[in-house]
Amino acid sequence: MLPAQDAKGGTAMLQRRALLATPLAMPAAALAQAAASAPWPERPVRTIVGFPPGGSLDVMTRLMAEQMTRRLGQNFVVENRTGAAGHLGAEALARSPADGYTIGTVGMPTALISPMIYARLPYDPTRDFAWLAEVWEFPNVVVVPAQLPVRTLAEFLDWARARPGGISYGNSGVGTTIHLCGSWLLSRAGIEGTHVVFRGAAQTIPTMLSGDVQLAVDNLASYVPVIREGRLRALAVTSETRWPTLPEVPTMAEAGMDRFVVTSWHIWAGPAGFPEGPRAKLLATYQAACRDEAVQGRALEMGARLIGNGPEAVTARLARERPFWAEMVRVSGAKLE
């Protein structure tokens, strides 16, 4: 039996050990509380993009990262984690610490369409992410190589129907709006098509210029420079009205294809548990950038329309568009393990 003094000393030691152990018992809660109360950002913010440099998602993310850097006084450093139709980038984001210092640009297809197509994904969009803002949207544009003997969508469809063996169309992954729009267009027109998967527009465009791929229905932002240079020909845009910076290009309805209003929209997200303080500051700063006419103009020139809605709008839009994209997936027949 211990002497009374030793027993007291032992009790005190146990109490000290318990106090030292307490923070380790709730690391996630402690991290979230510390992030919410600390000034933000105090260091660079990692910004993940799931597609290669030069594509529409990368271009717009870099534009807005530049704005956030200027307005918040810390670098927003873009990191391209490419592959698997954006899934590798989404996985990297989902597995990042929820400390306010990692965000990512998540395409609507990654959040909404991929779960309809893939039996297994390396992330769960309903569990693994905190939506931060609905940031921008692109129309898609129907583009063909300029050397083809066509100038309108109707002429292209007639040319493609007469082509032995059908045509090839490029896309950046099964289940992207690019894949589904191309599939839907050819299905409705009764044209045989083989979809060729690339990592992004930066790979698709050279194969179109060489004539190996004859069609893409891709995000406008990726194609504006080559359209203006005359190397690819834009036949129609999938927005409801003509695009302001390409007023000569008709809408799909004007080109003879009704019920084809499609935009590819994007979300800024963080890992689940993203702190509320940084979330609110990020949204407010992004909305201020959206109100800047110079920034709006740069986005339009790149082929994007800024939005700036908050997390509730993201959730509502995902629910609203789910039936439409489910039908597009059904028509495409896309299913992957």
C-alpha contacts under 8 A as a table, 3 or more apart, distances in Angstrom:
res1	aa1	res2	aa2	distance
2	L	6	D	6.00
2	L	7	A	5.90
3	P	6	D	5.30
3	P	7	A	6.23
4	A	7	A	5.09
4	A	8	K	6.32
5	Q	8	K	5.23
5	Q	9	G	6.26
6	D	9	G	4.95
6	D	10	G	6.01
7	A	10	G	5.00
7	A	11	T	6.15
8	K	11	T	5.05
8	K	12	A	6.18
9	G	12	A	5.09
9	G	13	M	6.15
10	G	13	M	5.06
10	G	14	L	6.24
11	T	14	L	5.12
11	T	15	Q	6.24
12	A	15	Q	5.06
12	A	16	R	6.21
13	M	16	R	5.11
13	M	17	R	6.22
14	L	17	R	5.07
14	L	18	A	6.16
15	Q	18	A	5.03
15	Q	19	L	6.25
16	R	19	L	5.14
16	R	20	L	6.25
17	R	20	L	5.12
17	R	21	A	6.15
18	A	21	A	5.09
18	A	22	T	6.23
19	L	22	T	5.35
19	L	23	P	7.97
20	L	23	P	6.96
21	A	24	L	5.50
21	A	25	A	6.74
22	T	25	A	5.34
22	T	26	M	7.36
23	P	26	M	5.81
23	P	27	P	6.39
23	P	30	A	7.18
24	L	27	P	5.51
26	M	29	A	5.49
26	M	30	A	6.13
27	P	30	A	5.13
27	P	31	L	6.01
28	A	31	L	5.16
28	A	32	A	6.17
29	A	32	A	5.17
29	A	33	Q	6.13
30	A	33	Q	5.18
30	A	34	A	6.08
31	L	34	A	5.16
31	L	35	A	6.07
31	L	99	D	6.66
32	A	35	A	5.13
32	A	36	A	6.08
32	A	98	A	7.32
32	A	99	D	6.41
32	A	273	G	7.38
32	A	274	F	7.54
32	A	275	P	5.74
33	Q	36	A	5.15
33	Q	37	S	6.33
33	Q	275	P	7.79
34	A	37	S	5.36
34	A	38	A	6.04
35	A	38	A	5.36
35	A	39	P	7.98
35	A	40	W	7.86
35	A	99	D	5.91
35	A	100	G	6.87
35	A	275	P	6.30
35	A	277	G	7.63
35	A	278	P	7.82
36	A	275	P	5.52
36	A	276	E	6.26
36	A	277	G	4.91
36	A	278	P	6.91
37	S	277	G	7.34
39	P	42	E	6.52
40	W	277	G	7.95
40	W	278	P	6.17
41	P	44	P	7.11
41	P	45	V	7.39
41	P	72	L	7.32
41	P	74	Q	6.53
41	P	101	Y	7.60
41	P	278	P	7.62
42	E	74	Q	7.18
43	R	74	Q	6.21
43	R	75	N	7.57
43	R	101	Y	7.82
44	P	74	Q	5.42
44	P	75	N	4.75
44	P	76	F	5.75
44	P	77	V	6.77
44	P	101	Y	7.12
45	V	74	Q	7.38
45	V	75	N	6.30
45	V	76	F	4.70
45	V	77	V	6.09
45	V	100	G	7.82
45	V	101	Y	4.62
45	V	102	T	5.72
45	V	103	I	7.35
46	R	76	F	5.94
46	R	77	V	5.06
46	R	78	V	6.31
46	R	79	E	6.99
46	R	101	Y	6.04
46	R	102	T	4.68
46	R	103	I	6.29
46	R	104	G	7.99
47	T	65	A	7.84
47	T	76	F	6.22
47	T	77	V	5.61
47	T	78	V	4.66
47	T	79	E	5.91
47	T	102	T	5.96
47	T	103	I	5.00
47	T	104	G	5.07
47	T	105	T	7.45
48	I	78	V	5.88
48	I	79	E	4.87
48	I	80	N	5.96
48	I	81	R	6.69
48	I	89	G	6.42
48	I	92	A	7.92
48	I	93	L	6.87
48	I	102	T	7.56
48	I	103	I	6.35
48	I	104	G	4.34
48	I	105	T	6.37
49	V	52	P	7.72
49	V	57	L	7.22
49	V	58	D	6.38
49	V	61	T	7.58
49	V	78	V	7.02
49	V	79	E	6.10
49	V	80	N	4.85
49	V	81	R	6.01
49	V	82	T	7.42
49	V	86	G	7.89
49	V	89	G	6.04
49	V	104	G	6.02
49	V	105	T	5.59
49	V	106	V	7.55
50	G	80	N	5.87
50	G	81	R	4.90
50	G	82	T	4.72
50	G	83	G	6.89
50	G	85	A	7.59
50	G	86	G	4.35
50	G	87	H	6.89
50	G	88	L	6.43
50	G	89	G	4.07
50	G	90	A	6.70
50	G	105	T	7.62
50	G	106	V	7.72
51	F	55	G	7.10
51	F	57	L	6.97
51	F	58	D	6.74
51	F	80	N	6.22
51	F	81	R	6.60
51	F	82	T	4.69
51	F	83	G	6.85
51	F	85	A	7.61
51	F	86	G	6.01
51	F	89	G	7.71
51	F	199	R	6.87
51	F	200	G	6.43
52	P	55	G	6.25
52	P	58	D	6.75
52	P	80	N	5.98
52	P	81	R	7.58
52	P	82	T	5.82
52	P	199	R	6.93
52	P	200	G	6.35
52	P	202	A	7.51
53	P	58	D	5.51
53	P	59	V	7.31
53	P	80	N	6.95
53	P	202	A	7.67
54	G	58	D	6.03
54	G	59	V	5.96
54	G	201	A	7.63
54	G	202	A	6.03
54	G	222	S	7.28
55	G	58	D	5.34
55	G	59	V	6.04
55	G	200	G	6.22
55	G	201	A	5.47
55	G	202	A	6.00
55	G	221	A	7.61
55	G	222	S	5.18
56	S	59	V	5.13
56	S	60	M	6.18
56	S	201	A	7.83
56	S	219	N	6.52
56	S	220	L	7.55
56	S	221	A	4.88
56	S	222	S	4.56
57	L	60	M	5.44
57	L	61	T	6.02
57	L	105	T	7.61
58	D	61	T	5.12
58	D	62	R	6.11
58	D	80	N	7.87
59	V	62	R	5.33
59	V	63	L	6.33
59	V	221	A	7.92
60	M	63	L	5.00
60	M	64	M	6.30
60	M	299	A	7.36
60	M	302	M	7.74
60	M	304	A	7.79
61	T	64	M	5.32
61	T	65	A	5.89
61	T	78	V	7.57
61	T	105	T	7.02
62	R	65	A	4.92
62	R	66	E	6.06
62	R	78	V	6.71
63	L	66	E	5.29
63	L	67	Q	6.60
64	M	67	Q	4.85
64	M	68	M	6.16
64	M	286	Y	8.00
65	A	68	M	5.06
65	A	69	T	6.03
65	A	75	N	7.84
65	A	76	F	5.29
65	A	77	V	7.28
65	A	78	V	7.38
66	E	69	T	5.13
66	E	70	R	6.28
66	E	75	N	7.96
66	E	76	F	7.14
67	Q	70	R	5.20
67	Q	71	R	6.13
67	Q	289	A	6.84
68	M	71	R	5.12
68	M	72	L	5.74
68	M	73	G	7.81
68	M	74	Q	7.88
68	M	75	N	7.81
68	M	76	F	6.80
68	M	285	T	7.08
68	M	286	Y	7.08
69	T	72	L	5.48
69	T	73	G	5.42
69	T	74	Q	5.14
69	T	75	N	4.82
69	T	76	F	5.62
70	R	73	G	5.57
70	R	74	Q	7.48
71	R	285	T	7.18
72	L	285	T	7.81
80	N	89	G	7.50
81	R	86	G	8.00
81	R	88	L	6.25
81	R	89	G	4.81
81	R	92	A	7.68
82	T	85	A	7.84
82	T	86	G	6.34
82	T	88	L	6.24
82	T	89	G	6.21
82	T	199	R	7.37
83	G	86	G	5.82
83	G	87	H	6.79
83	G	88	L	5.79
83	G	89	G	7.63
83	G	199	R	6.37
84	A	87	H	5.27
84	A	88	L	6.17
84	A	173	G	6.85
84	A	199	R	8.00
85	A	88	L	7.84
85	A	110	T	7.88
85	A	172	S	6.23
85	A	173	G	4.58
85	A	174	V	6.84
85	A	175	G	7.81
85	A	176	T	7.11
85	A	199	R	7.22
86	G	89	G	5.51
86	G	90	A	6.36
86	G	107	G	8.00
86	G	110	T	6.67
87	H	90	A	4.96
87	H	91	E	6.03
87	H	110	T	6.88
87	H	121	L	7.55
87	H	122	P	7.10
87	H	123	Y	7.88
88	L	91	E	5.06
88	L	92	A	6.21
88	L	122	P	7.79
89	G	92	A	5.10
89	G	93	L	6.25
89	G	104	G	7.94
90	A	93	L	5.09
90	A	94	A	6.13
90	A	104	G	7.67
90	A	106	V	6.89
90	A	110	T	7.65
90	A	123	Y	6.95
91	E	94	A	5.06
91	E	95	R	6.23
91	E	122	P	5.72
91	E	123	Y	5.55
92	A	95	R	5.33
92	A	96	S	6.31
93	L	96	S	5.28
93	L	102	T	7.15
93	L	103	I	6.87
93	L	104	G	6.31
93	L	270	G	6.74
93	L	271	P	5.97
94	A	123	Y	6.64
94	A	128	D	5.42
94	A	129	F	6.24
94	A	270	G	7.42
94	A	271	P	4.84
94	A	272	A	7.17
95	R	271	P	6.95
96	S	102	T	6.72
96	S	271	P	6.28
97	P	100	G	7.92
97	P	101	Y	7.87
97	P	102	T	7.30
97	P	271	P	7.00
98	A	101	Y	7.54
98	A	102	T	7.45
98	A	270	G	7.22
98	A	271	P	5.50
98	A	272	A	6.55
98	A	273	G	5.54
98	A	274	F	4.80
98	A	275	P	7.06
99	D	102	T	7.45
99	D	274	F	6.28
99	D	275	P	6.59
100	G	103	I	7.53
100	G	270	G	7.57
100	G	274	F	5.79
100	G	275	P	6.05
100	G	278	P	5.97
100	G	279	R	7.62
102	T	270	G	6.38
102	T	271	P	7.67
103	I	268	W	6.73
103	I	269	A	5.62
103	I	270	G	4.56
103	I	271	P	7.39
104	G	268	W	5.66
104	G	269	A	5.40
104	G	270	G	6.29
105	T	266	H	6.66
105	T	267	I	5.70
105	T	268	W	4.81
105	T	269	A	6.43
106	V	110	T	6.42
106	V	111	A	7.12
106	V	266	H	5.80
106	V	267	I	5.12
106	V	268	W	6.16
106	V	269	A	6.59
107	G	110	T	5.32
107	G	111	A	6.71
107	G	264	S	7.46
107	G	265	W	6.31
107	G	266	H	4.47
107	G	267	I	6.18
108	M	111	A	5.16
108	M	112	L	5.78
108	M	113	I	7.34
108	M	264	S	6.76
108	M	265	W	5.69
108	M	266	H	5.51
108	M	267	I	7.04
108	M	318	L	7.76
109	P	112	L	5.14
109	P	113	I	4.55
109	P	114	S	5.98
109	P	175	G	6.75
109	P	176	T	5.56
109	P	177	T	6.69
109	P	264	S	7.95
110	T	113	I	6.21
110	T	114	S	5.41
110	T	115	P	7.87
110	T	176	T	7.80
111	A	114	S	6.73
111	A	115	P	7.42
111	A	125	P	5.46
112	L	115	P	6.28
112	L	116	M	7.39
112	L	125	P	7.88
112	L	318	L	6.67
112	L	322	R	6.98
113	I	116	M	5.34
113	I	117	I	6.72
113	I	175	G	6.13
113	I	176	T	7.44
113	I	325	W	6.73
113	I	326	A	7.54
113	I	329	V	7.81
114	S	117	I	5.15
114	S	118	Y	5.85
114	S	175	G	5.89
114	S	176	T	7.92
115	P	118	Y	5.64
115	P	119	A	7.40
115	P	120	R	7.94
115	P	121	L	7.37
116	M	326	A	7.19
116	M	329	V	7.55
116	M	335	K	7.99
117	I	175	G	6.73
117	I	329	V	7.45
117	I	334	A	6.10
117	I	335	K	4.69
117	I	336	L	5.94
118	Y	121	L	6.48
118	Y	335	K	6.13
118	Y	336	L	4.86
118	Y	337	E	5.56
119	A	335	K	7.81
119	A	336	L	6.33
119	A	337	E	4.85
120	R	337	E	6.36
121	L	124	D	7.05
123	Y	128	D	6.48
124	D	127	R	5.40
124	D	128	D	5.45
124	D	129	F	7.90
125	P	128	D	5.68
125	P	129	F	6.07
126	T	129	F	6.87
127	R	272	A	6.94
128	D	271	P	5.98
128	D	272	A	5.02
129	F	269	A	6.25
129	F	270	G	5.69
129	F	271	P	4.59
129	F	272	A	4.38
129	F	273	G	7.91
130	A	269	A	5.55
130	A	270	G	5.12
130	A	271	P	5.69
130	A	272	A	4.80
130	A	273	G	6.69
130	A	274	F	6.20
131	W	267	I	7.04
131	W	268	W	6.44
131	W	269	A	4.59
131	W	270	G	6.57
131	W	311	P	5.16
131	W	314	V	7.04
132	L	267	I	7.22
132	L	268	W	5.32
132	L	269	A	5.06
132	L	270	G	6.90
132	L	279	R	6.14
132	L	282	L	7.74
132	L	283	L	6.65
132	L	310	G	6.41
132	L	311	P	5.35
133	A	267	I	5.70
133	A	268	W	5.22
133	A	269	A	7.13
133	A	283	L	6.26
133	A	308	G	6.19
133	A	309	N	5.63
133	A	310	G	4.61
133	A	311	P	5.39
133	A	314	V	6.96
134	E	265	W	7.68
134	E	266	H	6.14
134	E	267	I	4.65
134	E	268	W	6.52
134	E	307	I	6.27
134	E	308	G	5.54
134	E	309	N	5.01
134	E	310	G	6.17
134	E	311	P	7.10
134	E	313	A	7.19
134	E	314	V	5.74
135	V	265	W	7.66
135	V	266	H	5.86
135	V	267	I	5.52
135	V	268	W	6.49
135	V	306	L	6.05
135	V	307	I	5.17
135	V	308	G	4.97
135	V	309	N	6.93
136	W	265	W	5.79
136	W	266	H	5.70
136	W	267	I	7.56
136	W	304	A	6.42
136	W	305	R	5.46
136	W	306	L	4.31
136	W	307	I	4.98
136	W	308	G	7.16
137	E	263	T	6.18
137	E	264	S	5.46
137	E	265	W	3.92
137	E	266	H	6.14
137	E	304	A	5.64
137	E	305	R	5.46
137	E	306	L	6.71
137	E	307	I	7.35
138	F	219	N	5.93
138	F	220	L	6.33
138	F	221	A	6.89
138	F	263	T	5.44
138	F	264	S	5.19
138	F	265	W	6.22
138	F	303	G	6.31
138	F	304	A	4.79
138	F	305	R	6.53
139	P	219	N	6.07
139	P	220	L	5.98
139	P	237	V	6.44
139	P	238	T	5.43
139	P	239	S	5.17
139	P	262	V	6.39
139	P	263	T	4.48
139	P	264	S	6.23
139	P	303	G	7.64
139	P	304	A	7.50
140	N	178	I	7.53
140	N	217	V	5.89
140	N	218	D	4.95
140	N	219	N	4.32
140	N	220	L	5.19
140	N	237	V	5.83
140	N	238	T	5.30
140	N	239	S	7.34
140	N	262	V	7.00
140	N	263	T	6.40
140	N	264	S	7.19
141	V	216	A	7.82
141	V	217	V	5.31
141	V	218	D	5.56
141	V	219	N	6.21
141	V	220	L	5.28
141	V	234	A	6.61
141	V	235	L	7.43
141	V	236	A	5.80
141	V	237	V	4.36
141	V	238	T	6.16
142	V	215	L	7.24
142	V	216	A	5.93
142	V	217	V	4.44
142	V	218	D	6.80
142	V	234	A	5.78
142	V	235	L	5.46
142	V	236	A	5.33
142	V	237	V	6.29
142	V	238	T	7.99
143	V	215	L	5.91
143	V	216	A	5.48
143	V	217	V	6.35
143	V	218	D	7.76
143	V	232	L	6.34
143	V	233	R	5.43
143	V	234	A	4.55
143	V	235	L	5.99
143	V	236	A	7.73
144	V	148	L	7.28
144	V	208	M	7.21
144	V	214	Q	5.71
144	V	215	L	4.91
144	V	216	A	6.75
144	V	232	L	5.73
144	V	233	R	5.36
144	V	234	A	6.75
144	V	235	L	7.63
145	P	148	L	5.82
145	P	208	M	5.78
145	P	209	L	5.82
145	P	211	G	6.65
145	P	214	Q	6.40
145	P	215	L	7.51
145	P	231	R	6.68
145	P	232	L	4.67
145	P	233	R	6.05
146	A	149	P	7.99
146	A	209	L	7.97
146	A	230	G	6.81
146	A	231	R	5.43
146	A	232	L	4.70
146	A	233	R	5.12
150	V	153	L	7.88
150	V	155	E	5.43
150	V	156	F	5.48
150	V	159	W	7.66
151	R	155	E	6.59
151	R	156	F	7.35
151	R	233	R	7.63
151	R	235	L	7.03
152	T	155	E	5.21
152	T	156	F	6.30
152	T	235	L	5.46
152	T	255	A	7.37
153	L	156	F	5.07
153	L	157	L	6.21
153	L	235	L	5.33
153	L	236	A	6.97
153	L	255	A	6.09
153	L	256	G	7.81
154	A	157	L	5.21
154	A	158	D	6.30
154	A	255	A	7.07
154	A	256	G	7.21
155	E	158	D	5.20
155	E	159	W	6.13
156	F	159	W	4.98
156	F	160	A	6.04
157	L	160	A	5.05
157	L	161	R	6.13
157	L	189	A	7.01
157	L	191	I	7.71
158	D	161	R	5.22
158	D	162	A	6.46
159	W	162	A	5.36
159	W	163	R	6.40
160	A	163	R	5.09
160	A	166	G	6.37
160	A	167	I	6.53
160	A	191	I	6.77
161	R	166	G	6.93
161	R	190	G	7.57
161	R	191	I	5.59
161	R	192	E	7.70
162	A	166	G	7.93
163	R	166	G	5.44
163	R	167	I	7.25
165	G	192	E	7.25
166	G	191	I	6.66
166	G	192	E	4.74
166	G	193	G	5.46
166	G	194	T	7.67
167	I	192	E	6.60
167	I	193	G	4.91
167	I	194	T	6.32
167	I	213	V	7.41
167	I	214	Q	6.32
167	I	215	L	7.78
168	S	193	G	5.49
168	S	194	T	4.70
168	S	195	H	5.71
168	S	196	V	6.68
168	S	212	D	7.60
168	S	213	V	5.06
168	S	214	Q	5.72
168	S	215	L	6.64
169	Y	182	G	7.00
169	Y	193	G	6.80
169	Y	194	T	6.23
169	Y	195	H	4.91
169	Y	196	V	6.04
169	Y	213	V	5.62
169	Y	214	Q	5.94
169	Y	215	L	4.60
169	Y	216	A	5.36
170	G	179	H	7.60
170	G	195	H	5.72
170	G	196	V	4.89
170	G	197	V	6.05
170	G	198	F	6.97
170	G	204	T	6.01
170	G	213	V	6.47
170	G	215	L	6.50
170	G	216	A	5.22
170	G	217	V	7.95
171	N	174	V	7.70
171	N	176	T	7.64
171	N	178	I	5.46
171	N	179	H	5.22
171	N	195	H	6.86
171	N	196	V	6.27
171	N	197	V	5.17
171	N	198	F	6.00
171	N	200	G	7.18
171	N	201	A	7.76
171	N	204	T	7.20
171	N	216	A	6.77
171	N	217	V	7.85
171	N	218	D	7.26
172	S	176	T	6.83
172	S	178	I	6.90
172	S	179	H	7.20
172	S	197	V	5.47
172	S	198	F	4.83
172	S	199	R	5.15
172	S	200	G	4.75
172	S	201	A	7.05
172	S	204	T	7.99
173	G	176	T	5.80
173	G	178	I	8.00
173	G	179	H	6.71
173	G	197	V	5.47
173	G	198	F	6.69
173	G	199	R	7.09
174	V	179	H	6.01
174	V	180	L	7.93
174	V	197	V	7.48
174	V	334	A	7.10
175	G	178	I	7.93
175	G	179	H	6.08
175	G	180	L	6.31
175	G	329	V	7.46
175	G	334	A	7.06
176	T	179	H	5.27
176	T	180	L	6.32
177	T	180	L	5.04
177	T	181	C	5.73
177	T	218	D	7.80
177	T	264	S	6.55
178	I	181	C	5.38
178	I	182	G	6.18
178	I	216	A	7.40
178	I	217	V	5.53
178	I	218	D	5.01
178	I	219	N	7.25
179	H	182	G	5.33
179	H	183	S	6.12
179	H	195	H	7.41
179	H	217	V	7.73
180	L	183	S	5.06
180	L	184	W	5.94
180	L	328	M	6.33
180	L	329	V	6.84
180	L	332	S	6.36
181	C	184	W	5.03
181	C	185	L	6.04
181	C	217	V	6.24
181	C	328	M	7.98
182	G	185	L	5.24
182	G	186	L	6.30
182	G	216	A	6.68
182	G	217	V	5.49
183	S	186	L	5.39
183	S	187	S	5.99
183	S	193	G	7.73
183	S	195	H	7.99
183	S	331	V	7.87
183	S	332	S	5.78
184	W	187	S	5.08
184	W	188	R	6.08
184	W	328	M	6.94
184	W	331	V	6.81
184	W	332	S	6.68
185	L	188	R	5.34
185	L	189	A	6.18
186	L	189	A	5.01
186	L	190	G	5.90
186	L	191	I	4.96
186	L	192	E	6.84
186	L	193	G	6.77
187	S	190	G	5.16
187	S	191	I	6.26
187	S	192	E	7.78
187	S	331	V	7.84
188	R	191	I	7.88
198	F	201	A	7.52
198	F	203	Q	6.06
198	F	204	T	6.15
199	R	202	A	7.84
199	R	203	Q	6.57
200	G	203	Q	5.72
200	G	204	T	6.39
201	A	204	T	4.69
201	A	205	I	5.77
201	A	218	D	7.80
201	A	222	S	6.27
201	A	223	Y	7.91
202	A	205	I	5.88
202	A	206	P	7.39
202	A	222	S	7.94
203	Q	206	P	6.06
203	Q	207	T	7.06
204	T	207	T	5.51
204	T	208	M	6.40
205	I	208	M	5.10
205	I	209	L	6.19
206	P	209	L	5.00
206	P	210	S	6.23
207	T	210	S	5.09
207	T	211	G	6.24
207	T	212	D	5.37
207	T	213	V	5.75
208	M	211	G	4.96
208	M	212	D	5.90
208	M	213	V	4.77
208	M	214	Q	6.03
208	M	215	L	7.32
208	M	232	L	7.99
209	L	212	D	7.79
209	L	231	R	7.01
209	L	232	L	7.24
210	S	213	V	7.74
211	G	214	Q	6.15
218	D	222	S	7.63
218	D	223	Y	7.91
219	N	222	S	5.89
219	N	223	Y	7.27
219	N	264	S	7.26
219	N	303	G	7.97
220	L	223	Y	5.37
220	L	224	V	6.24
220	L	237	V	7.94
220	L	302	M	7.87
220	L	303	G	5.29
220	L	304	A	7.65
221	A	224	V	5.84
221	A	302	M	4.96
221	A	303	G	4.07
221	A	304	A	6.27
222	S	225	P	7.73
222	S	302	M	7.80
222	S	303	G	7.78
223	Y	226	V	5.59
223	Y	227	I	6.04
224	V	227	I	5.16
224	V	228	R	6.12
224	V	301	E	7.99
224	V	302	M	6.76
224	V	303	G	6.88
225	P	228	R	5.23
225	P	229	E	6.17
226	V	229	E	4.92
226	V	230	G	6.24
226	V	231	R	5.51
226	V	232	L	5.83
227	I	230	G	5.14
227	I	231	R	6.13
227	I	232	L	5.04
227	I	233	R	5.84
227	I	234	A	6.50
228	R	231	R	7.77
229	E	232	L	7.75
230	G	233	R	6.53
234	A	237	V	7.82
234	A	249	V	6.59
235	L	249	V	6.39
235	L	250	P	7.08
235	L	255	A	7.79
236	A	249	V	5.59
236	A	250	P	4.99
236	A	251	T	5.12
236	A	252	M	5.38
236	A	255	A	6.54
237	V	242	R	7.07
237	V	243	W	7.45
237	V	249	V	6.86
237	V	250	P	6.40
237	V	251	T	4.84
237	V	252	M	5.89
238	T	251	T	5.97
238	T	252	M	5.63
238	T	260	F	6.18
238	T	261	V	5.00
238	T	262	V	5.30
238	T	263	T	6.90
239	S	242	R	6.77
239	S	243	W	7.34
239	S	251	T	6.48
239	S	252	M	7.80
239	S	261	V	5.35
239	S	262	V	6.11
239	S	263	T	6.51
240	E	251	T	6.78
240	E	261	V	5.65
241	T	251	T	6.22
242	R	246	L	7.32
242	R	247	P	5.79
242	R	248	E	7.95
242	R	249	V	6.76
242	R	250	P	6.04
242	R	251	T	5.70
243	W	246	L	5.38
243	W	247	P	5.75
243	W	249	V	7.62
244	P	247	P	5.54
244	P	300	L	7.46
245	T	300	L	6.91
245	T	301	E	6.25
245	T	303	G	7.93
246	L	249	V	5.81
247	P	250	P	7.51
250	P	253	A	7.89
250	P	254	E	5.65
250	P	255	A	6.07
251	T	254	E	5.11
251	T	255	A	6.16
252	M	255	A	4.92
252	M	256	G	6.32
252	M	257	M	5.16
252	M	258	D	6.47
252	M	260	F	6.22
252	M	261	V	7.45
253	A	256	G	5.17
253	A	257	M	4.87
253	A	258	D	4.56
253	A	259	R	7.32
253	A	260	F	7.11
254	E	257	M	7.28
257	M	260	F	6.60
267	I	314	V	7.46
270	G	274	F	5.86
271	P	274	F	5.87
274	F	278	P	7.85
274	F	279	R	7.03
275	P	278	P	5.88
275	P	279	R	6.23
276	E	279	R	4.92
276	E	280	A	6.08
277	G	280	A	5.42
277	G	281	K	6.33
278	P	281	K	5.08
278	P	282	L	5.88
279	R	282	L	5.21
279	R	283	L	6.24
280	A	283	L	5.26
280	A	284	A	6.17
281	K	284	A	5.19
281	K	285	T	6.08
282	L	285	T	5.25
282	L	286	Y	6.08
283	L	286	Y	5.10
283	L	287	Q	6.06
283	L	308	G	7.56
283	L	310	G	6.91
284	A	287	Q	5.16
284	A	288	A	6.28
285	T	288	A	5.11
285	T	289	A	6.41
286	Y	289	A	5.06
286	Y	290	C	6.29
286	Y	308	G	6.65
287	Q	290	C	4.95
287	Q	291	R	6.46
287	Q	308	G	5.21
287	Q	309	N	7.80
288	A	291	R	5.25
288	A	292	D	6.75
289	A	292	D	5.26
289	A	295	V	6.69
290	C	293	E	7.70
290	C	295	V	6.74
290	C	296	Q	6.34
290	C	306	L	6.10
290	C	307	I	7.09
290	C	308	G	6.46
291	R	295	V	7.89
291	R	296	Q	7.35
292	D	295	V	5.35
292	D	296	Q	6.26
293	E	296	Q	4.95
293	E	297	G	6.08
294	A	297	G	5.09
294	A	298	R	6.32
295	V	298	R	5.12
295	V	299	A	6.23
296	Q	299	A	5.16
296	Q	300	L	6.26
296	Q	305	R	7.33
296	Q	306	L	6.64
297	G	300	L	5.14
297	G	301	E	6.20
298	R	301	E	5.11
298	R	302	M	6.32
299	A	302	M	5.04
299	A	303	G	6.29
299	A	304	A	5.15
299	A	305	R	6.25
299	A	306	L	6.98
300	L	303	G	4.92
300	L	304	A	5.08
300	L	305	R	5.92
301	E	304	A	7.48
309	N	313	A	5.97
309	N	314	V	7.38
310	G	313	A	5.58
310	G	314	V	6.70
311	P	314	V	5.08
311	P	315	T	6.48
312	E	315	T	5.25
312	E	316	A	6.24
313	A	316	A	5.05
313	A	317	R	6.02
314	V	317	R	5.29
314	V	318	L	6.21
315	T	318	L	5.30
315	T	319	A	6.43
316	A	319	A	5.25
316	A	320	R	6.16
317	R	320	R	4.92
317	R	321	E	6.08
318	L	321	E	5.48
318	L	322	R	6.11
319	A	322	R	5.41
320	R	323	P	7.32
321	E	324	F	5.45
321	E	325	W	6.46
322	R	325	W	5.45
322	R	326	A	6.08
323	P	326	A	5.03
323	P	327	E	6.38
324	F	327	E	5.37
324	F	328	M	6.54
325	W	328	M	4.86
325	W	329	V	6.12
326	A	329	V	5.12
326	A	330	R	6.22
327	E	330	R	4.99
327	E	331	V	6.28
328	M	331	V	5.21
328	M	332	S	6.27
329	V	332	S	5.11
329	V	333	G	6.10
329	V	334	A	6.06
330	R	333	G	5.19
330	R	334	A	7.21
